[in-house]
Amino acid sequence: MITRLYLIRHGATELSAEDRFAGGTDVDLSSQGRWQAERLAIRLADDKIVAIYCSPMRRTVETASIVARPHSLTPIPRDELREIHHGGWETLRRDEVEDRFPEEYAAWQEDPFTFAPRGGESGLSVMARALPVIREIVSRHRGENVAVVSHKATIRLLISSLLGFDARGYRDRLDQSPACLNILDFKDPVRARLMLFNDVSHYVDQPPYSGRRLSDWWDAPVNAEDPKDLENP
């Protein structure tokens, strides 16, 4: 008996396009984000989704509500699914954080999984609160299709844990585009198989190229003459 989990990132916001730390900042979807969510809703309209859970933040609730409409479902908020909080870095651009908090930023770059900025959360803390909720949801919906709408860091941390990856590299090695779709099949509440990752084919023809998006790992282009290396500066 397979349980299928549709793990969805919320649609775009104004802050998500500005290279800012805004995990704990409650913002609405942009018009583009709503359009992205609507495209995803059309894609999933014929799938037999029986329940949809979401973070209580406005951008995730709105995304979940749009996806839920074709199924006549009401999203169920779970606080544990909210995004990582960056403490005093919230709403600041990456260059501002580097300038104002150089020691914290260096420690975070070295290990974002166990280090947390002052007043913020570590990746480990996010995983510790979010993973039990996923297990609970899968246990409650054995053999059914269920959707969860969450956030970029939270989803990457969940996938790292569920698949047994080293979560210390979650920021550099895993990406999540706005309104992307991930699908995991569960044989039981702790054994998952990744069937689809960071898919945005419902609103673009090709996957976007990787930009740095708050990750210094992507800062130095391999070939400055290659336009692909210059995308998403």
C-alpha positions as CSV (number, residue, x, y, z in Angstrom):
1,M,0.0,0.0,0.0
2,I,1.7,3.2,-1.2
3,T,1.0,6.7,0.2
4,R,1.8,9.4,-2.3
5,L,2.9,12.8,-0.9
6,Y,2.8,15.9,-3.1
7,L,5.3,18.2,-1.4
8,I,4.8,21.7,-2.8
9,R,6.7,25.0,-2.3
10,H,4.6,28.1,-2.2
11,G,4.4,30.4,-5.2
12,A,6.6,33.5,-5.7
13,T,6.5,36.5,-3.4
14,E,8.1,39.9,-3.9
15,L,10.8,39.1,-1.4
16,S,11.6,35.7,-2.9
17,A,13.0,37.4,-6.0
18,E,15.3,39.8,-4.1
19,D,18.0,37.6,-2.6
20,R,16.6,38.3,0.9
21,F,16.4,36.3,4.1
22,A,12.7,36.2,4.7
23,G,11.8,32.8,6.0
24,G,10.0,34.0,9.1
25,T,8.5,37.1,7.5
26,D,4.8,36.7,6.7
27,V,4.2,38.0,3.1
28,D,1.6,37.4,0.5
29,L,2.0,35.8,-2.9
30,S,2.8,38.1,-5.7
31,S,0.6,38.1,-8.8
32,Q,3.2,35.8,-10.4
33,G,3.0,33.5,-7.4
34,R,-0.7,33.2,-7.7
35,W,-0.5,32.4,-11.4
36,Q,2.1,29.8,-10.7
37,A,-0.2,28.2,-8.0
38,E,-3.1,28.3,-10.4
39,R,-1.1,26.4,-13.1
40,L,-0.2,23.8,-10.5
41,A,-3.8,23.5,-9.5
42,I,-4.8,22.8,-13.1
43,R,-2.0,20.2,-13.3
44,L,-3.2,18.3,-10.2
45,A,-7.0,18.8,-10.7
46,D,-7.5,15.1,-11.8
47,D,-5.3,13.6,-9.1
48,K,-7.3,12.1,-6.2
49,I,-5.9,14.2,-3.4
50,V,-7.8,13.6,-0.2
51,A,-6.3,16.2,2.1
52,I,-4.0,19.2,1.9
53,Y,-1.8,20.5,4.8
54,C,0.2,23.7,4.9
55,S,2.3,26.0,6.9
56,P,0.2,28.8,8.5
57,M,2.1,31.6,6.7
58,R,0.1,33.6,4.3
59,R,2.0,32.6,1.2
60,T,1.6,28.9,1.9
61,V,-2.1,29.1,2.9
62,E,-2.9,31.0,-0.3
63,T,-1.0,28.5,-2.4
64,A,-2.7,25.6,-0.7
65,S,-6.1,27.2,-1.1
66,I,-5.6,27.6,-4.8
67,V,-4.4,24.0,-5.2
68,A,-7.2,22.7,-3.0
69,R,-10.1,24.3,-5.0
70,P,-10.5,21.6,-7.7
71,H,-10.7,19.0,-4.9
72,S,-13.2,20.9,-2.7
73,L,-10.7,20.7,0.2
74,T,-9.9,23.1,3.0
75,P,-6.2,23.4,3.8
76,I,-5.2,22.2,7.3
77,P,-2.5,24.5,8.8
78,R,0.3,23.0,10.8
79,D,2.7,25.4,12.5
80,E,5.5,22.9,12.4
81,L,5.6,23.2,8.5
82,R,6.5,26.9,8.6
83,E,9.8,28.2,7.1
84,I,13.1,28.5,8.9
85,H,13.4,31.8,10.9
86,H,16.6,33.8,10.3
87,G,16.4,35.9,13.5
88,G,18.0,39.3,13.1
89,W,18.7,38.6,9.4
90,E,15.1,38.7,8.4
91,T,14.3,40.9,5.4
92,L,17.9,41.7,4.8
93,R,19.7,41.1,1.6
94,R,22.6,38.7,1.6
95,D,25.2,41.4,1.2
96,E,23.7,43.3,4.1
97,V,24.0,40.2,6.3
98,E,27.6,39.7,5.3
99,D,28.4,43.3,6.2
100,R,26.4,43.5,9.5
101,F,27.0,40.0,10.8
102,P,30.3,38.8,9.4
103,E,31.0,36.2,12.1
104,E,27.5,34.8,12.1
105,Y,27.4,34.6,8.4
106,A,30.7,32.8,8.1
107,A,29.6,30.2,10.7
108,W,26.3,29.8,8.8
109,Q,28.1,29.3,5.5
110,E,30.2,26.6,7.1
111,D,27.4,24.7,8.6
112,P,23.8,25.9,8.1
113,F,22.4,22.7,9.6
114,T,23.6,23.1,13.2
115,F,24.3,26.8,13.3
116,A,21.5,29.4,13.9
117,P,21.8,33.2,13.7
118,R,20.9,35.0,16.9
119,G,17.2,34.8,17.4
120,G,16.8,32.3,14.5
121,E,16.7,28.6,13.9
122,S,19.1,26.0,12.7
123,G,18.3,23.5,10.0
124,L,18.4,20.8,12.6
125,S,15.6,22.6,14.6
126,V,13.4,22.9,11.5
127,M,13.9,19.2,10.7
128,A,13.1,18.2,14.3
129,R,9.7,20.0,14.2
130,A,8.7,19.3,10.6
131,L,9.6,15.6,10.2
132,P,7.3,14.2,12.8
133,V,4.4,16.0,11.2
134,I,5.2,14.4,7.8
135,R,5.3,11.0,9.5
136,E,1.9,11.7,11.2
137,I,0.3,12.8,7.9
138,V,1.6,9.7,6.0
139,S,0.4,7.4,8.9
140,R,-3.1,9.1,8.8
141,H,-3.5,8.7,5.0
142,R,-2.2,5.2,4.3
143,G,-2.7,4.3,0.7
144,E,-4.0,7.8,-0.3
145,N,-2.7,10.9,-2.1
146,V,-2.1,13.9,0.2
147,A,-0.5,17.3,-0.4
148,V,1.7,19.4,1.8
149,V,2.5,23.0,1.0
150,S,5.6,24.3,2.8
151,H,8.8,26.4,2.1
152,K,12.1,26.2,0.4
153,A,14.4,25.4,3.3
154,T,11.9,23.2,5.1
155,I,11.2,21.1,2.1
156,R,14.9,20.6,1.3
157,L,15.6,19.6,4.9
158,L,12.7,17.1,4.8
159,I,13.9,15.5,1.6
160,S,17.4,15.3,2.9
161,S,16.2,13.4,6.0
162,L,13.7,11.2,4.2
163,L,16.3,10.1,1.6
164,G,19.2,9.8,4.0
165,F,21.3,12.7,2.5
166,D,23.8,14.7,4.5
167,A,21.7,17.7,5.4
168,R,24.7,20.0,6.0
169,G,24.7,20.6,2.2
170,Y,21.0,21.1,1.8
171,R,21.4,24.8,0.7
172,D,24.0,24.1,-1.9
173,R,22.9,20.9,-3.4
174,L,19.1,21.0,-3.4
175,D,17.0,23.8,-4.9
176,Q,13.2,24.5,-4.8
177,S,11.6,26.9,-7.3
178,P,8.5,28.8,-6.5
179,A,5.3,26.6,-6.8
180,C,7.5,23.5,-7.6
181,L,6.2,20.0,-7.2
182,N,8.0,17.1,-5.5
183,I,6.5,13.7,-5.2
184,L,7.5,11.1,-2.6
185,D,6.0,7.6,-2.4
186,F,5.9,6.0,1.1
187,K,5.9,2.3,1.6
188,D,5.5,3.0,5.3
189,P,5.8,6.2,7.4
190,V,9.6,6.2,7.3
191,R,10.5,4.6,4.0
192,A,10.2,7.1,1.1
193,R,11.2,7.0,-2.6
194,L,11.6,10.3,-4.5
195,M,9.5,10.2,-7.7
196,L,9.7,13.8,-8.8
197,F,11.9,16.7,-7.7
198,N,11.6,20.5,-8.1
199,D,9.3,20.2,-11.1
200,V,7.9,23.4,-12.6
201,S,6.8,22.1,-16.0
202,H,3.2,23.4,-15.2
203,Y,4.4,26.9,-15.8
204,V,7.8,26.8,-17.7
205,D,9.0,24.7,-20.6
206,Q,12.4,24.1,-19.2
207,P,13.8,23.9,-15.7
208,P,15.5,27.2,-14.6
209,Y,19.3,27.2,-14.4
210,S,20.8,27.3,-10.9
211,G,21.7,30.7,-9.6
212,R,23.3,31.4,-6.2
213,R,20.0,32.3,-4.5
214,L,21.5,32.8,-1.1
215,S,24.2,30.2,-1.7
216,D,27.9,31.3,-2.0
217,W,28.6,27.9,-3.5
218,W,27.2,29.2,-6.8
219,D,28.9,32.6,-6.8
220,A,31.8,31.8,-9.1
221,P,30.6,31.0,-12.6
222,V,32.4,28.1,-14.3
223,N,32.6,30.0,-17.5
224,A,31.8,33.7,-17.5
225,E,31.2,33.6,-21.3
226,D,28.4,31.1,-20.9
227,P,25.1,32.9,-20.5
228,K,23.7,30.0,-18.4
229,D,26.3,30.8,-15.7
230,L,25.0,34.4,-15.5
231,E,21.4,33.6,-14.9
232,N,19.7,34.4,-11.5
233,P,22.5,36.7,-10.3
